Amino acid sequence: MFDNLTERLSRTVKNLRGQGRLTEDNIKDTLREVRMALLEADVALPVVRDFIDRVREKAVGQEVLTSLSPGQALIKVVNDELIATMGDNHEGLNLAARPPVVVLMAGLQGAGKTTTAAKLARRLIEQDKKRVMLVSADVYRPAAIEQLKTLAGEVGAEFFPSDPSQKPVDIARAAFDTARRDLVDVLIVDTAGRLHIDDAMMDEIRAIHQAVEPQETLFVVDSMTGQDAANTAKAFGDALPLSGVVLTKTDGDARGGAALSVRQITGRPIKFIGSGEKTDALEAFHPDRIASRILGMGDILSLVEEAHQKVDQDKARKLVRKVRKGKGFDLEDLRDQFAQMDKMGGLSSLIDKLPGVGGNISAQLQNPEHMKQIRRMVAIIDSMTPQERRRPEIINGSRKRRVAQGSGTQIQDVNRLLKQHKQMQKMMKKMGNKGAMRGMMSAMKGKLPPGGMPF
């Protein structure tokens, strides 16, 4: 998400280098480029106009500090206005009410409401230690109820059964009564969507809203619909007292216009962003961190939080102790690192959050082929014996043939993996030295060729 906007803004700001003061003349062209970048990112035109006016007003005539270039000064202004456009602070769910706290999911068909309901349930269970119940009031879409039931089992939430023959309002009311009786903390109600906004849809969801009186009414919107996302959100906001927005499918949108438009057009905060189908792929929306990502400055805070939540801390500590004692980084360790990386959304997701690293490397890794390459490497390691994984130096020609045959790969693939492992071994040895971590990302950049991973 935001890849195109980040690249365009970074290129634009470079043009200001060498200037001693920001004036109307030397930022005129820059602001035109910023405007075009925002429009290409599918940001709503009124939002673009307002944004550019605010940046111009704050930037023109601003003295450039001795430690800053004009480009950096303008980045500061743009960063501040991006944050203001998307909402100054993260706004979480309001759970400070008499249980069950009801969360109503609204949105068009195909926006990802059902998957988002499960993702939200998992987040509440794992991070907030809440007892969560899911219920589907979608009696129109085939298999919608069964889908939510399956997801509820996957994330560890309770599920209130419903049937297509029932009325949605009756389902929601019965689920609320059961949740209150069973002392459930949070009830998440998944409602039906339509292919477009219509009166019948709005009447139905208004009736459900009136029946269960939710503390949170979240509008779930597909970020890939761009400017239309903001317009649709406004229509729902006119019909329902929305408390927030959830942007979905952000991994498939390199533009990011919806994130910059929704808040200003609806007046409602973006509370979460979702990516992919995995139930852990839901992230709290922090405007300041997103602004930092857009400007290519990384998002270390989110990376640290994600690592704490998803990485196996015990395995990580064992690996650190092993490396510090001078023991080798074997192929079992490499396989574990691939698994941990997958939990955090893959290498491209991690690099996107690292300041000054994204750019070309991130673009290379966005290709789905890279995940196939990683799975291929895992398959090769899985085809080895425990002894071979711990002592890769014993893998001779006949062993390589057996491993290649067992993993469905070529001997050249096995050779490449062993070569890459040796390179990582050298880097891991440096981790025991003082200050070595500062050079780790530089070393990684050096190991990644223009085409990306070595397969």
NUBA-654949 format. One record per residue (C-alpha): residue number from 0; residue in one letter; x, z, y. Coordinates in nm, 3 decimals, m for minus. Each point is the difference from the previous one (the first is absolute). Layout:
// residues N
R, pos, code, X, Z, Y
R, NUM, A, X, Z, Y
...
***
This chain:
// residues 455
R, pos, code, X, Z, Y
R, 0, M, 0.000, 0.000, 0.000
R, 1, F, 0.117, m0.077, 0.357
R, 2, D, 0.293, m0.214, m0.127
R, 3, N, m0.078, m0.296, 0.226
R, 4, L, m0.065, 0.220, 0.304
R, 5, T, 0.319, 0.200, m0.058
R, 6, E, 0.213, m0.313, m0.028
R, 7, R, m0.152, m0.160, 0.309
R, 8, L, 0.028, 0.312, 0.219
R, 9, S, 0.359, 0.066, m0.110
R, 10, R, 0.100, m0.356, 0.087
R, 11, T, m0.180, 0.018, 0.334
R, 12, V, 0.158, 0.325, 0.118
R, 13, K, 0.351, m0.134, m0.069
R, 14, N, m0.050, m0.247, 0.282
R, 15, L, 0.012, 0.283, 0.255
R, 16, R, 0.359, 0.099, m0.080
R, 17, G, 0.237, m0.003, 0.293
R, 18, Q, m0.265, 0.072, 0.264
R, 19, G, 0.052, 0.310, 0.217
R, 20, R, m0.360, 0.061, 0.099
R, 21, L, m0.344, m0.091, m0.131
R, 22, T, m0.176, m0.217, 0.259
R, 23, E, m0.306, m0.222, 0.006
R, 24, D, 0.224, m0.307, m0.032
R, 25, N, 0.215, 0.100, m0.294
R, 26, I, m0.282, 0.143, m0.210
R, 27, K, m0.252, m0.276, 0.077
R, 28, D, 0.118, m0.218, m0.287
R, 29, T, 0.040, 0.301, m0.224
R, 30, L, m0.357, 0.115, 0.057
R, 31, R, m0.124, m0.353, m0.069
R, 32, E, 0.181, 0.013, m0.334
R, 33, V, m0.140, 0.346, m0.077
R, 34, R, m0.347, m0.130, 0.083
R, 35, M, 0.043, m0.296, m0.236
R, 36, A, 0.137, 0.230, m0.272
R, 37, L, m0.307, 0.224, 0.025
R, 38, L, m0.241, m0.293, m0.005
R, 39, E, 0.177, m0.149, m0.304
R, 40, A, m0.034, 0.342, m0.165
R, 41, D, m0.379, m0.045, 0.044
R, 42, V, m0.038, 0.282, 0.252
R, 43, A, m0.330, m0.023, 0.189
R, 44, L, 0.038, m0.180, 0.334
R, 45, P, m0.141, 0.287, 0.219
R, 46, V, 0.247, 0.238, m0.167
R, 47, V, 0.289, m0.241, 0.066
R, 48, R, m0.091, m0.037, 0.368
R, 49, D, m0.028, 0.374, 0.051
R, 50, F, 0.324, 0.065, m0.188
R, 51, I, 0.203, m0.255, 0.200
R, 52, D, m0.139, 0.131, 0.332
R, 53, R, 0.102, 0.357, m0.087
R, 54, V, 0.350, m0.104, m0.112
R, 55, R, 0.054, m0.207, 0.316
R, 56, E, m0.114, 0.284, 0.224
R, 57, K, 0.236, 0.251, m0.162
R, 58, A, 0.297, m0.232, m0.053
R, 59, V, 0.038, m0.181, 0.333
R, 60, G, 0.240, 0.180, 0.231
R, 61, Q, 0.094, 0.264, m0.256
R, 62, E, 0.362, 0.110, 0.046
R, 63, V, 0.208, m0.061, m0.308
R, 64, L, 0.181, 0.313, m0.111
R, 65, T, 0.376, m0.031, m0.030
R, 66, S, m0.017, 0.040, m0.378
R, 67, L, m0.275, m0.256, m0.044
R, 68, S, m0.014, m0.375, 0.026
R, 69, P, m0.307, m0.159, 0.162
R, 70, G, m0.108, m0.110, m0.347
R, 71, Q, 0.005, 0.360, m0.122
R, 72, A, m0.185, 0.114, 0.309
R, 73, L, m0.272, m0.256, m0.063
R, 74, I, m0.015, 0.100, m0.367
R, 75, K, m0.069, 0.357, 0.116
R, 76, V, m0.288, m0.123, 0.216
R, 77, V, m0.139, m0.226, m0.275
R, 78, N, 0.035, 0.282, m0.256
R, 79, D, m0.194, 0.242, 0.221
R, 80, E, m0.277, m0.251, 0.058
R, 81, L, m0.024, m0.091, m0.371
R, 82, I, m0.052, 0.370, m0.074
R, 83, A, m0.262, 0.028, 0.275
R, 84, T, m0.182, m0.310, m0.133
R, 85, M, m0.017, 0.130, m0.358
R, 86, G, m0.076, 0.361, 0.096
R, 87, D, 0.248, 0.263, 0.113
R, 88, N, m0.007, 0.224, m0.308
R, 89, H, m0.093, m0.007, m0.366
R, 90, E, m0.353, 0.128, m0.056
R, 91, G, m0.064, 0.130, m0.350
R, 92, L, m0.326, 0.073, m0.176
R, 93, N, m0.217, 0.283, 0.126
R, 94, L, m0.020, 0.227, m0.303
R, 95, A, m0.083, 0.316, 0.198
R, 96, A, m0.369, 0.009, m0.090
R, 97, R, m0.219, 0.172, m0.254
R, 98, P, 0.061, m0.166, m0.339
R, 99, P, m0.072, m0.247, m0.125
R, 100, V, 0.157, m0.200, 0.281
R, 101, V, m0.155, m0.347, m0.027
R, 102, V, 0.208, m0.313, 0.062
R, 103, L, m0.208, m0.320, 0.027
R, 104, M, 0.177, m0.331, m0.062
R, 105, A, m0.144, m0.301, 0.187
R, 106, G, 0.107, m0.363, 0.032
R, 107, L, m0.053, m0.358, m0.107
R, 108, Q, 0.018, m0.120, m0.359
R, 109, G, 0.355, m0.065, m0.115
R, 110, A, 0.161, 0.229, 0.258
R, 111, G, 0.122, 0.238, m0.271
R, 112, K, m0.242, 0.294, 0.045
R, 113, T, m0.009, 0.100, m0.367
R, 114, T, 0.376, m0.005, m0.046
R, 115, T, 0.046, 0.182, 0.332
R, 116, A, m0.248, 0.268, m0.106
R, 117, A, 0.213, 0.067, m0.310
R, 118, K, 0.323, m0.005, 0.203
R, 119, L, m0.146, 0.251, 0.244
R, 120, A, m0.119, 0.221, m0.286
R, 121, R, 0.349, 0.002, m0.149
R, 122, R, 0.154, 0.090, 0.334
R, 123, L, m0.243, 0.288, 0.052
R, 124, I, 0.058, 0.130, m0.353
R, 125, E, 0.380, m0.023, 0.001
R, 126, Q, 0.083, 0.084, 0.362
R, 127, D, m0.289, 0.217, 0.117
R, 128, K, m0.075, 0.158, m0.341
R, 129, K, m0.371, m0.076, 0.036
R, 130, R, m0.259, m0.036, m0.273
R, 131, V, m0.141, m0.349, 0.055
R, 132, M, m0.309, m0.179, m0.130
R, 133, L, m0.055, m0.376, 0.020
R, 134, V, m0.337, m0.172, m0.007
R, 135, S, m0.096, m0.367, 0.023
R, 136, A, m0.312, m0.098, 0.193
R, 137, D, 0.078, m0.369, m0.052
R, 138, V, m0.285, m0.118, m0.224
R, 139, Y, 0.047, m0.368, 0.083
R, 140, R, 0.352, m0.098, m0.100
R, 141, P, 0.043, m0.046, m0.377
R, 142, A, 0.220, 0.269, m0.159
R, 143, A, 0.052, 0.183, 0.333
R, 144, I, m0.110, 0.333, m0.149
R, 145, E, 0.217, m0.044, m0.310
R, 146, Q, 0.298, m0.094, 0.217
R, 147, L, m0.028, 0.322, 0.200
R, 148, K, m0.050, 0.203, m0.318
R, 149, T, 0.323, m0.142, m0.145
R, 150, L, 0.189, 0.067, 0.322
R, 151, A, m0.136, 0.356, 0.021
R, 152, G, 0.142, 0.070, m0.346
R, 153, E, 0.332, m0.150, 0.103
R, 154, V, 0.043, 0.219, 0.310
R, 155, G, m0.144, 0.318, m0.150
R, 156, A, m0.320, 0.014, 0.206
R, 157, E, m0.345, 0.096, m0.125
R, 158, F, m0.252, m0.281, m0.025
R, 159, F, m0.373, 0.018, 0.067
R, 160, P, m0.179, m0.256, m0.220
R, 161, S, m0.241, m0.247, 0.155
R, 162, D, m0.201, m0.298, m0.119
R, 163, P, m0.084, m0.341, 0.156
R, 164, S, m0.370, 0.077, m0.043
R, 165, Q, 0.022, 0.291, 0.245
R, 166, K, m0.035, m0.012, 0.377
R, 167, P, 0.331, 0.050, 0.187
R, 168, V, m0.145, 0.278, 0.215
R, 169, D, m0.122, 0.189, m0.307
R, 170, I, 0.343, m0.035, m0.163
R, 171, A, 0.179, 0.140, 0.307
R, 172, R, m0.244, 0.289, 0.037
R, 173, A, 0.024, 0.095, m0.369
R, 174, A, 0.380, m0.014, 0.011
R, 175, F, 0.006, 0.227, 0.304
R, 176, D, m0.226, 0.257, m0.169
R, 177, T, 0.219, 0.000, m0.312
R, 178, A, 0.322, 0.026, 0.202
R, 179, R, m0.138, 0.300, 0.190
R, 180, R, m0.118, 0.170, m0.319
R, 181, D, 0.332, m0.060, m0.178
R, 182, L, 0.207, 0.121, 0.298
R, 183, V, 0.172, m0.336, 0.055
R, 184, D, 0.218, m0.010, 0.315
R, 185, V, m0.038, m0.368, 0.092
R, 186, L, m0.262, m0.259, m0.097
R, 187, I, 0.100, m0.363, 0.059
R, 188, V, m0.293, m0.244, 0.008
R, 189, D, 0.081, m0.366, m0.066
R, 190, T, m0.269, m0.225, 0.148
R, 191, A, m0.094, m0.362, m0.059
R, 192, G, 0.151, m0.276, 0.210
R, 193, R, m0.131, m0.341, 0.095
R, 194, L, 0.171, m0.332, 0.060
R, 195, H, m0.106, 0.032, 0.363
R, 196, I, m0.173, 0.249, 0.227
R, 197, D, m0.378, m0.002, m0.043
R, 198, D, m0.289, 0.225, 0.099
R, 199, A, m0.084, 0.105, m0.357
R, 200, M, 0.355, 0.116, m0.059
R, 201, M, 0.009, 0.200, 0.321
R, 202, D, m0.341, 0.158, m0.063
R, 203, E, 0.109, 0.110, m0.347
R, 204, I, 0.327, 0.158, 0.108
R, 205, R, m0.170, 0.171, 0.294
R, 206, A, m0.249, 0.153, m0.246
R, 207, I, 0.286, 0.124, m0.222
R, 208, H, 0.175, 0.141, 0.305
R, 209, Q, m0.313, 0.187, 0.102
R, 210, A, m0.051, 0.136, m0.353
R, 211, V, 0.349, 0.150, m0.051
R, 212, E, 0.116, 0.055, 0.362
R, 213, P, 0.369, m0.083, m0.061
R, 214, Q, 0.278, 0.172, 0.191
R, 215, E, 0.202, m0.322, m0.027
R, 216, T, m0.136, m0.354, 0.014
R, 217, L, 0.290, m0.235, m0.066
R, 218, F, m0.016, m0.371, 0.063
R, 219, V, 0.212, m0.182, m0.259
R, 220, V, 0.123, m0.338, 0.121
R, 221, D, 0.222, m0.272, m0.144
R, 222, S, 0.296, m0.036, 0.240
R, 223, M, 0.042, m0.365, m0.100
R, 224, T, m0.320, m0.086, 0.185
R, 225, G, 0.203, 0.051, 0.318
R, 226, Q, m0.198, m0.010, 0.323
R, 227, D, m0.327, m0.012, m0.195
R, 228, A, 0.086, 0.346, m0.137
R, 229, A, m0.033, 0.151, 0.346
R, 230, N, m0.326, m0.184, 0.070
R, 231, T, m0.151, 0.109, m0.332
R, 232, A, 0.111, 0.358, 0.063
R, 233, K, m0.175, m0.006, 0.335
R, 234, A, m0.325, m0.119, m0.164
R, 235, F, 0.016, 0.286, m0.249
R, 236, G, 0.089, 0.241, 0.280
R, 237, D, m0.311, m0.102, 0.188
R, 238, A, m0.215, 0.073, m0.307
R, 239, L, 0.174, 0.315, m0.129
R, 240, P, 0.185, 0.295, 0.157
R, 241, L, 0.335, m0.103, m0.148
R, 242, S, 0.269, 0.267, m0.005
R, 243, G, 0.288, m0.227, m0.094
R, 244, V, 0.133, m0.323, m0.150
R, 245, V, 0.197, m0.079, m0.316
R, 246, L, 0.200, m0.326, 0.002
R, 247, T, 0.044, m0.149, m0.347
R, 248, K, 0.218, m0.275, m0.150
R, 249, T, 0.270, 0.056, 0.260
R, 250, D, 0.261, m0.121, m0.248
R, 251, G, m0.152, m0.348, 0.013
R, 252, D, m0.006, m0.035, 0.380
R, 253, A, 0.325, m0.073, 0.185
R, 254, R, m0.181, m0.017, 0.335
R, 255, G, m0.147, 0.347, 0.058
R, 256, G, m0.250, m0.101, 0.268
R, 257, A, m0.278, 0.216, m0.142
R, 258, A, 0.202, 0.320, 0.042
R, 259, L, 0.061, m0.080, 0.366
R, 260, S, m0.363, m0.096, 0.071
R, 261, V, m0.229, 0.235, m0.192
R, 262, R, 0.073, 0.321, 0.189
R, 263, Q, m0.045, m0.146, 0.347
R, 264, I, m0.312, m0.200, m0.084
R, 265, T, m0.181, 0.270, m0.198
R, 266, G, 0.133, 0.314, 0.165
R, 267, R, 0.043, 0.143, m0.351
R, 268, P, 0.337, 0.101, m0.148
R, 269, I, 0.166, m0.174, m0.292
R, 270, K, 0.042, 0.285, m0.248
R, 271, F, 0.157, m0.172, m0.301
R, 272, I, 0.155, m0.329, m0.106
R, 273, G, m0.008, m0.125, m0.358
R, 274, S, 0.211, m0.253, m0.185
R, 275, G, m0.027, m0.134, m0.353
R, 276, E, m0.220, 0.113, m0.285
R, 277, K, 0.190, 0.313, m0.108
R, 278, T, m0.192, 0.321, 0.069
R, 279, D, 0.296, 0.160, 0.177
R, 280, A, 0.031, m0.285, 0.252
R, 281, L, m0.180, 0.171, 0.288
R, 282, E, 0.198, 0.111, 0.303
R, 283, A, m0.095, 0.212, 0.300
R, 284, F, m0.001, m0.210, 0.318
R, 285, H, 0.246, 0.132, 0.259
R, 286, P, m0.006, m0.223, 0.312
R, 287, D, 0.350, 0.102, 0.110
R, 288, R, 0.148, m0.080, m0.342
R, 289, I, m0.183, m0.333, m0.022
R, 290, A, 0.122, m0.093, 0.349
R, 291, S, 0.352, 0.080, m0.113
R, 292, R, m0.040, m0.231, m0.301
R, 293, I, m0.137, m0.281, 0.217
R, 294, L, 0.308, 0.017, 0.223
R, 295, G, 0.236, 0.001, m0.298
R, 296, M, 0.107, 0.362, 0.049
R, 297, G, m0.106, 0.117, m0.345
R, 298, D, m0.215, 0.293, m0.103
R, 299, I, 0.222, 0.270, m0.145
R, 300, L, m0.266, 0.274, 0.020
R, 301, S, m0.242, m0.193, m0.223
R, 302, L, 0.284, m0.089, m0.236
R, 303, V, 0.096, 0.369, m0.039
R, 304, E, m0.363, 0.103, m0.054
R, 305, E, m0.052, m0.276, m0.255
R, 306, A, 0.316, 0.095, m0.186
R, 307, H, m0.105, 0.365, m0.013
R, 308, Q, m0.344, m0.089, m0.137
R, 309, K, 0.088, m0.274, m0.248
R, 310, V, 0.357, 0.050, m0.117
R, 311, D, 0.064, 0.221, m0.302
R, 312, Q, 0.190, 0.276, 0.179
R, 313, D, 0.136, 0.149, m0.321
R, 314, K, 0.152, m0.331, m0.113
R, 315, A, 0.142, m0.060, 0.347
R, 316, R, 0.172, 0.341, 0.002
R, 317, K, 0.142, m0.059, m0.349
R, 318, L, 0.141, m0.337, 0.107
R, 319, V, 0.163, 0.153, 0.311
R, 320, R, 0.158, 0.276, m0.210
R, 321, K, 0.120, m0.255, m0.253
R, 322, V, 0.161, m0.220, 0.266
R, 323, R, 0.162, 0.298, 0.175
R, 324, K, 0.158, 0.110, m0.327
R, 325, G, 0.162, m0.341, m0.028
R, 326, K, m0.208, m0.114, m0.296
R, 327, G, m0.084, m0.369, m0.024
R, 328, F, m0.314, m0.169, 0.128
R, 329, D, m0.126, m0.153, m0.325
R, 330, L, m0.270, m0.257, m0.077
R, 331, E, m0.260, 0.271, m0.071
R, 332, D, 0.056, 0.124, 0.356
R, 333, L, m0.040, m0.356, 0.130
R, 334, R, m0.330, m0.040, m0.187
R, 335, D, m0.123, 0.332, 0.147
R, 336, Q, 0.088, m0.123, 0.350
R, 337, F, m0.202, m0.318, m0.055
R, 338, A, m0.297, 0.213, m0.112
R, 339, Q, 0.026, 0.228, 0.306
R, 340, M, 0.028, m0.304, 0.227
R, 341, D, m0.314, m0.149, m0.153
R, 342, K, m0.189, 0.325, 0.072
R, 343, M, 0.090, m0.037, 0.367
R, 344, G, m0.128, m0.357, 0.024
R, 345, G, 0.312, m0.195, m0.091
R, 346, L, 0.326, m0.069, 0.179
R, 347, S, m0.156, m0.204, 0.281
R, 348, S, m0.233, 0.291, 0.088
R, 349, L, 0.297, 0.236, 0.026
R, 350, I, 0.213, m0.238, 0.206
R, 351, D, m0.288, m0.060, 0.244
R, 352, K, 0.015, 0.371, 0.090
R, 353, L, 0.378, 0.010, 0.054
R, 354, P, 0.109, m0.047, 0.364
R, 355, G, 0.214, m0.304, 0.065
R, 356, V, m0.007, m0.115, m0.362
R, 357, G, m0.326, m0.199, m0.039
R, 358, G, 0.030, m0.351, 0.140
R, 359, N, 0.137, m0.260, m0.235
R, 360, I, 0.048, 0.237, m0.294
R, 361, S, m0.363, 0.113, 0.016
R, 362, A, m0.118, m0.361, 0.024
R, 363, Q, 0.200, m0.091, m0.310
R, 364, L, m0.158, 0.284, m0.195
R, 365, Q, m0.360, m0.078, 0.096
R, 366, N, 0.001, m0.273, m0.264
R, 367, P, m0.197, 0.118, m0.309
R, 368, E, 0.276, m0.159, m0.209
R, 369, H, 0.222, 0.297, 0.077
R, 370, M, m0.232, 0.243, m0.180
R, 371, K, 0.013, m0.232, m0.301
R, 372, Q, 0.377, 0.013, 0.018
R, 373, I, m0.002, 0.379, 0.003
R, 374, R, m0.240, 0.008, m0.297
R, 375, R, 0.234, m0.238, m0.180
R, 376, M, 0.292, 0.236, 0.059
R, 377, V, m0.206, 0.294, m0.131
R, 378, A, m0.088, m0.206, m0.310
R, 379, I, 0.371, m0.066, m0.062
R, 380, I, 0.083, 0.371, 0.028
R, 381, D, m0.293, 0.090, m0.229
R, 382, S, 0.139, m0.239, m0.264
R, 383, M, 0.324, 0.197, m0.019
R, 384, T, 0.068, 0.295, m0.229
R, 385, P, 0.031, 0.347, 0.160
R, 386, Q, 0.374, m0.016, m0.061
R, 387, E, 0.028, m0.337, 0.177
R, 388, R, m0.196, 0.128, 0.299
R, 389, R, 0.230, 0.302, 0.034
R, 390, R, 0.322, m0.194, m0.072
R, 391, P, m0.048, m0.359, 0.121
R, 392, E, 0.371, m0.071, m0.050
R, 393, I, m0.061, m0.029, m0.378
R, 394, I, m0.237, m0.297, 0.046
R, 395, N, 0.195, m0.289, m0.149
R, 396, G, m0.102, m0.362, m0.065
R, 397, S, m0.209, 0.064, m0.311
R, 398, R, m0.179, 0.293, 0.166
R, 399, K, m0.075, m0.216, 0.304
R, 400, R, m0.158, m0.265, m0.225
R, 401, R, m0.218, 0.262, m0.167
R, 402, V, m0.107, 0.154, 0.335
R, 403, A, m0.077, m0.342, 0.149
R, 404, Q, m0.211, m0.096, m0.301
R, 405, G, m0.186, 0.333, 0.003
R, 406, S, m0.083, m0.025, 0.372
R, 407, G, m0.086, m0.372, 0.001
R, 408, T, 0.284, m0.078, 0.240
R, 409, Q, 0.330, m0.189, m0.003
R, 410, I, 0.349, 0.141, m0.059
R, 411, Q, 0.080, m0.096, 0.361
R, 412, D, m0.281, 0.234, 0.114
R, 413, V, 0.154, 0.286, m0.197
R, 414, N, 0.340, m0.075, 0.154
R, 415, R, m0.148, 0.003, 0.351
R, 416, L, m0.169, 0.335, m0.060
R, 417, L, 0.323, 0.154, m0.131
R, 418, K, 0.188, m0.136, 0.302
R, 419, Q, m0.255, 0.141, 0.243
R, 420, H, 0.011, 0.334, m0.179
R, 421, K, 0.378, 0.014, 0.048
R, 422, Q, m0.046, m0.064, 0.371
R, 423, M, m0.256, 0.280, 0.027
R, 424, Q, 0.228, 0.231, m0.199
R, 425, K, 0.270, m0.045, 0.263
R, 426, M, m0.247, 0.077, 0.279
R, 427, M, m0.132, 0.308, m0.179
R, 428, K, 0.355, 0.136, m0.039
R, 429, K, 0.038, m0.017, 0.378
R, 430, M, m0.305, 0.225, 0.041
R, 431, G, 0.213, 0.299, m0.095
R, 432, N, 0.230, m0.063, 0.297
R, 433, K, m0.070, 0.144, 0.344
R, 434, G, m0.173, m0.248, 0.227
R, 435, A, m0.051, m0.255, m0.278
R, 436, M, m0.378, m0.017, 0.047
R, 437, R, 0.048, m0.148, 0.347
R, 438, G, 0.149, m0.309, m0.157
R, 439, M, m0.243, m0.032, m0.289
R, 440, M, m0.245, m0.236, 0.170
R, 441, S, 0.289, m0.210, 0.134
R, 442, A, 0.130, m0.027, m0.353
R, 443, M, m0.346, m0.097, m0.128
R, 444, K, m0.029, m0.272, 0.263
R, 445, G, 0.336, m0.133, m0.112
R, 446, K, m0.112, m0.013, m0.364
R, 447, L, m0.318, m0.192, 0.072
R, 448, P, 0.078, m0.373, 0.024
R, 449, P, m0.205, m0.236, 0.223
R, 450, G, m0.233, m0.070, m0.291
R, 451, G, m0.074, 0.369, m0.060
R, 452, M, 0.050, 0.171, m0.337
R, 453, P, 0.252, m0.155, m0.240
R, 454, F, m0.253, m0.144, m0.248
***
